[in-house]
Amino acid sequence: MDSGTVIRESCGKSCSERKVENMNFMIGKQKYNKSSIQAMLMLAPVMVGFFIFTYVPIVYIIRYALYDYSGYGEPIWLGIENFTRAFKDKAFWESIGTTMILTFGKLLVQIPFAMLLALFLNKGLKCTGLFRVMFFLPAIISTAITGLIFSLMFQNFKGIINGMLMHSGIIANPINWMGNKWTALFVIGLASIWNNYGITMTFFLMALQSVPKELYECADLDGASSVTKFFRITLPMIGSTVRVVIMLAIVGSMKMNDLILASTNGAPAGKTEVVMTYVFKYFFGYSARVQEVGYASAMSVITGIILAIFAIVYMKFSNRFEVDI
């Protein structure tokens, strides 16, 4: 190798190194420019509020879970006694089981129903805007109001549902909807679906509108059916959105509280008690229960751990499923 080649290689190497150094310098300079500082200042109040109202209460809940505390006076140290009591509390675990049944039962209906509505609205037919508003209207109604409406609709003797069924000859006597666990869960699930399908439908519709239309045109040229296009094009393209929406719907359903309190309040005999209403009643001394903040905090910690484990398992499984698609 001659000296000229060596000089050219050394010059080329030094020039490339200088370019990398200049780029790193510019990137480092841009980290704290005027725009980024403004963005951080605008986010600061939100982040401070998020920290104060999210993480600080979590720390307090974990702390009170180790004490016998009624909401006033001095807490008494118990250690893990509250957790031991929770693991032995049959009603607590029954409420978790009821929560699971209600959550997955209603989502088996809500997710496909919201997807069908989103597919219908995505066709761009006439009056689509009107249908969007009509389908989304239940989502803006308070959950507590929804629970009250459905409890009145499904009353034993004055409820409109029993009246319609008796008038049409389907039933001879009124059905005691709230007197049986499964019929009461059916009413609660129906109310929750009606109150939440609009949000799920909106997410699905946004995802569908991002799918390139050229893919459907190519499928039409190949003679693909609507079902084939849905499973081969639509579902894989919106798979990430569907995965997140299902996760949010499951977590939101497992945190259901006000709908139960407004409709059944755990009746009959606590059979429709979900975990959040059970914890709520101990935390605030509601519905003839003694206020036990420490015990409620321990149950909250256990519930949070169960939710976290479920979320991690679900995301791991759904990630693999999405890759296989």
C-alpha positions as CSV (number, residue, x, y, z in Angstrom):
1,M,0.0,0.0,0.0
2,D,1.5,3.4,-1.0
3,S,1.7,6.5,1.1
4,G,-1.1,8.2,-0.9
5,T,-3.6,5.5,-0.1
6,V,-2.7,5.6,3.5
7,I,-3.1,9.4,3.6
8,R,-6.5,9.2,1.8
9,E,-7.8,6.5,4.2
10,S,-6.7,8.4,7.2
11,C,-8.3,11.6,5.8
12,G,-11.5,9.7,5.0
13,K,-11.6,8.2,8.5
14,S,-10.9,11.5,10.2
15,C,-13.5,13.2,8.1
16,S,-16.2,10.6,8.9
17,E,-15.3,10.9,12.6
18,R,-15.6,14.6,12.4
19,K,-19.0,14.3,10.8
20,V,-20.2,12.0,13.6
21,E,-18.8,14.3,16.3
22,N,-20.6,17.3,14.6
23,M,-23.9,15.3,14.5
24,N,-23.6,14.3,18.1
25,F,-22.8,17.9,19.1
26,M,-25.8,19.2,17.2
27,I,-28.1,16.5,18.7
28,G,-26.8,17.4,22.2
29,K,-27.4,21.0,21.4
30,Q,-31.0,20.4,20.3
31,K,-31.8,18.5,23.5
32,Y,-32.3,21.7,25.4
33,N,-33.4,24.2,22.8
34,K,-36.2,26.7,23.2
35,S,-38.9,24.5,21.9
36,S,-38.0,21.5,24.2
37,I,-37.8,23.7,27.2
38,Q,-41.3,25.2,26.5
39,A,-42.6,21.6,26.0
40,M,-41.2,20.5,29.4
41,L,-42.6,23.6,31.1
42,M,-46.1,22.9,29.6
43,L,-45.9,19.2,30.7
44,A,-44.6,20.0,34.2
45,P,-48.0,20.9,35.8
46,V,-49.6,17.7,34.4
47,M,-46.7,15.6,35.5
48,V,-46.7,17.1,39.0
49,G,-50.5,16.6,39.3
50,F,-50.1,13.0,38.0
51,F,-47.4,12.3,40.6
52,I,-49.3,13.9,43.5
53,F,-52.7,12.3,42.7
54,T,-51.5,8.9,41.5
55,Y,-48.2,7.8,43.1
56,V,-48.6,9.5,46.4
57,P,-51.9,7.9,47.1
58,I,-50.4,4.5,46.2
59,V,-47.7,5.0,48.8
60,Y,-50.3,5.9,51.4
61,I,-52.5,2.9,50.5
62,I,-49.5,0.5,50.9
63,R,-48.6,2.2,54.2
64,Y,-52.2,1.9,55.6
65,A,-52.4,-1.7,54.5
66,L,-50.0,-2.5,57.3
67,Y,-52.1,-0.7,60.0
68,D,-55.4,-1.0,61.8
69,Y,-56.8,2.4,60.8
70,S,-60.4,3.6,60.8
71,G,-59.9,7.0,59.1
72,Y,-59.2,9.0,62.3
73,G,-57.0,8.7,65.3
74,E,-53.7,7.0,65.5
75,P,-53.0,3.9,63.2
76,I,-52.1,0.7,65.0
77,W,-49.4,-1.4,63.5
78,L,-50.6,-4.9,62.4
79,G,-48.0,-6.0,59.9
80,I,-49.4,-8.5,57.4
81,E,-52.5,-9.3,59.4
82,N,-54.8,-7.3,57.0
83,F,-53.4,-9.3,54.1
84,T,-53.9,-12.6,56.0
85,R,-57.4,-11.6,56.7
86,A,-58.0,-10.8,53.1
87,F,-56.8,-14.1,51.9
88,K,-59.2,-15.8,54.3
89,D,-62.1,-13.6,53.4
90,K,-64.4,-15.7,51.3
91,A,-66.7,-12.8,50.3
92,F,-63.7,-10.9,49.0
93,W,-62.7,-13.7,46.6
94,E,-66.3,-14.2,45.6
95,S,-66.4,-10.6,44.6
96,I,-63.3,-11.1,42.5
97,G,-64.9,-14.1,40.8
98,T,-68.0,-12.1,40.1
99,T,-65.9,-9.3,38.7
100,M,-64.2,-11.8,36.3
101,I,-67.5,-13.3,35.2
102,L,-69.1,-9.9,34.6
103,T,-66.0,-8.5,32.8
104,F,-65.4,-11.3,30.3
105,G,-69.1,-12.0,29.8
106,K,-69.9,-8.4,28.8
107,L,-66.7,-8.0,26.7
108,L,-67.7,-11.1,24.6
109,V,-70.6,-9.0,23.5
110,Q,-69.2,-5.5,23.6
111,I,-66.1,-6.0,21.5
112,P,-67.8,-7.7,18.5
113,F,-70.8,-5.4,18.6
114,A,-68.5,-2.3,18.6
115,M,-66.5,-3.7,15.8
116,L,-69.6,-4.4,13.7
117,L,-70.8,-0.8,14.2
118,A,-67.3,0.6,13.3
119,L,-67.3,-1.5,10.1
120,F,-70.8,-0.2,9.2
121,L,-69.8,3.4,9.8
122,N,-66.6,3.0,7.9
123,K,-68.5,2.3,4.7
124,G,-69.2,6.0,4.2
125,L,-72.9,5.6,3.6
126,K,-75.4,8.4,3.8
127,C,-76.3,9.9,7.2
128,T,-73.1,8.3,8.7
129,G,-72.5,11.4,10.8
130,L,-76.0,11.1,12.3
131,F,-75.4,7.4,13.1
132,R,-72.0,8.2,14.7
133,V,-73.7,10.7,17.1
134,M,-76.5,8.3,17.9
135,F,-74.2,5.4,18.7
136,F,-71.9,7.6,20.8
137,L,-74.6,9.3,22.8
138,P,-74.7,6.6,25.6
139,A,-71.0,7.2,26.3
140,I,-71.6,10.7,27.5
141,I,-74.1,9.7,30.1
142,S,-72.9,9.3,33.6
143,T,-72.3,5.6,34.7
144,A,-74.3,6.2,37.9
145,I,-77.3,7.6,35.8
146,T,-77.0,4.6,33.5
147,G,-77.2,2.2,36.5
148,L,-80.3,4.1,37.8
149,I,-82.0,4.0,34.4
150,F,-81.5,0.2,34.0
151,S,-82.6,-0.5,37.6
152,L,-85.9,1.3,36.9
153,M,-86.4,-0.3,33.5
154,F,-86.0,-3.8,35.1
155,Q,-88.1,-3.3,38.2
156,N,-90.3,-6.2,39.2
157,F,-93.8,-4.7,38.8
158,K,-93.4,-1.2,37.4
159,G,-90.5,-1.8,35.1
160,I,-90.9,-1.2,31.4
161,I,-89.2,-4.4,30.4
162,N,-91.5,-6.7,32.3
163,G,-94.5,-4.6,31.0
164,M,-93.4,-5.1,27.4
165,L,-92.7,-8.8,27.9
166,M,-96.1,-9.4,29.6
167,H,-98.0,-7.3,27.0
168,S,-96.4,-9.3,24.1
169,G,-97.3,-12.6,25.8
170,I,-93.8,-13.8,26.2
171,I,-94.1,-14.1,30.0
172,A,-97.2,-14.5,32.2
173,N,-95.7,-13.1,35.5
174,P,-93.1,-10.4,36.2
175,I,-89.5,-11.5,36.4
176,N,-87.6,-10.6,39.5
177,W,-84.5,-9.4,37.6
178,M,-82.7,-8.2,40.7
179,G,-83.7,-11.2,42.9
180,N,-81.4,-13.7,41.1
181,K,-77.6,-13.4,40.7
182,W,-77.5,-14.3,37.0
183,T,-80.4,-12.1,35.9
184,A,-79.0,-9.2,38.0
185,L,-75.5,-9.7,36.4
186,F,-77.3,-9.8,33.0
187,V,-78.9,-6.4,33.7
188,I,-75.6,-5.0,34.9
189,G,-73.7,-6.3,31.9
190,L,-76.3,-4.9,29.5
191,A,-76.1,-1.5,31.2
192,S,-72.3,-1.5,31.0
193,I,-72.3,-2.5,27.3
194,W,-74.8,0.3,26.5
195,N,-72.7,2.8,28.4
196,N,-69.3,1.8,26.9
197,Y,-69.7,0.4,23.4
198,G,-69.6,4.0,21.9
199,I,-66.0,4.6,23.1
200,T,-64.8,1.2,21.9
201,M,-66.6,1.8,18.5
202,T,-64.8,5.1,18.2
203,F,-61.4,3.6,18.7
204,F,-62.1,0.8,16.2
205,L,-63.4,3.4,13.7
206,M,-60.3,5.5,13.9
207,A,-58.1,2.4,13.4
208,L,-60.2,1.3,10.3
209,Q,-59.8,4.7,8.7
210,S,-56.1,4.4,8.8
211,V,-56.1,1.1,6.7
212,P,-54.9,1.9,3.1
213,K,-57.8,1.4,0.6
214,E,-55.4,0.1,-2.0
215,L,-55.2,-3.2,0.0
216,Y,-59.0,-3.7,-0.4
217,E,-58.8,-2.8,-4.1
218,C,-56.2,-5.5,-4.7
219,A,-58.2,-8.0,-2.7
220,D,-61.3,-7.2,-4.8
221,L,-59.3,-7.8,-8.0
222,D,-58.3,-11.2,-6.6
223,G,-62.0,-12.0,-5.8
224,A,-61.7,-12.0,-2.0
225,S,-64.9,-12.1,0.0
226,S,-65.8,-9.6,2.7
227,V,-65.0,-12.2,5.4
228,T,-61.6,-12.9,3.9
229,K,-60.8,-9.2,3.6
230,F,-61.7,-8.7,7.3
231,F,-59.5,-11.6,8.6
232,R,-56.7,-11.2,6.1
233,I,-56.4,-7.4,5.8
234,T,-58.5,-5.5,8.3
235,L,-57.8,-7.4,11.5
236,P,-54.0,-7.7,11.0
237,M,-53.8,-4.0,10.1
238,I,-55.7,-2.8,13.2
239,G,-54.4,-5.6,15.5
240,S,-52.3,-3.3,17.7
241,T,-55.3,-1.0,18.3
242,V,-57.6,-3.9,19.0
243,R,-55.1,-5.3,21.5
244,V,-54.9,-2.0,23.4
245,V,-58.6,-1.4,23.3
246,I,-59.4,-4.8,24.7
247,M,-56.8,-4.3,27.5
248,L,-58.3,-0.9,28.4
249,A,-61.8,-2.4,28.3
250,I,-60.9,-5.3,30.6
251,V,-59.1,-3.1,33.1
252,G,-61.9,-0.6,33.1
253,S,-64.5,-3.3,33.6
254,M,-62.6,-4.8,36.5
255,K,-62.7,-1.4,38.2
256,M,-66.5,-1.1,37.9
257,N,-68.0,0.5,41.0
258,D,-70.6,3.2,40.5
259,L,-72.7,1.2,38.1
260,I,-73.2,-1.6,40.7
261,L,-73.8,0.9,43.6
262,A,-76.5,2.7,41.5
263,S,-78.3,-0.4,40.2
264,T,-78.1,-3.3,42.6
265,N,-75.8,-2.2,45.5
266,G,-74.6,-5.8,45.6
267,A,-78.1,-7.4,45.8
268,P,-79.3,-10.0,46.1
269,A,-77.4,-10.8,49.4
270,G,-74.1,-9.6,48.0
271,K,-74.2,-11.9,45.0
272,T,-73.5,-9.1,42.5
273,E,-70.8,-7.5,44.7
274,V,-67.7,-6.8,42.6
275,V,-64.3,-6.3,44.1
276,M,-64.3,-2.4,43.8
277,T,-67.7,-2.1,45.6
278,Y,-66.5,-4.5,48.3
279,V,-63.4,-2.4,48.9
280,F,-65.3,0.8,48.7
281,K,-67.8,-0.2,51.4
282,Y,-65.0,-1.1,53.8
283,F,-63.0,2.0,53.0
284,F,-65.9,4.5,53.6
285,G,-67.9,2.5,56.1
286,Y,-70.8,2.2,53.6
287,S,-73.8,0.0,53.7
288,A,-73.7,-1.1,57.4
289,R,-70.0,-1.9,57.3
290,V,-67.5,-0.5,59.8
291,Q,-65.0,1.8,58.3
292,E,-61.7,-0.1,58.0
293,V,-59.3,1.9,55.9
294,G,-56.4,-0.5,56.7
295,Y,-58.2,-3.6,55.6
296,A,-59.6,-1.9,52.5
297,S,-56.1,-0.8,51.6
298,A,-54.8,-4.3,51.9
299,M,-57.6,-5.6,49.6
300,S,-56.7,-2.8,47.2
301,V,-53.1,-3.8,47.1
302,I,-54.0,-7.4,46.4
303,T,-56.4,-6.4,43.6
304,G,-53.8,-4.1,42.1
305,I,-51.3,-7.0,42.0
306,I,-53.9,-9.3,40.4
307,L,-54.6,-6.6,37.7
308,A,-50.9,-6.0,37.1
309,I,-50.2,-9.8,36.7
310,F,-53.2,-10.1,34.3
311,A,-52.1,-7.1,32.3
312,I,-48.5,-8.4,31.9
313,V,-49.7,-11.9,30.9
314,Y,-52.2,-10.5,28.4
315,M,-49.7,-8.1,26.8
316,K,-47.2,-10.9,26.5
317,F,-49.7,-13.3,24.9
318,S,-51.2,-10.7,22.6
319,N,-47.7,-9.6,21.4
320,R,-47.0,-13.2,20.4
321,F,-50.4,-13.5,18.7
322,E,-49.9,-10.3,16.8
323,V,-46.5,-11.5,15.5
324,D,-48.0,-14.8,14.4
325,I,-50.6,-12.9,12.4
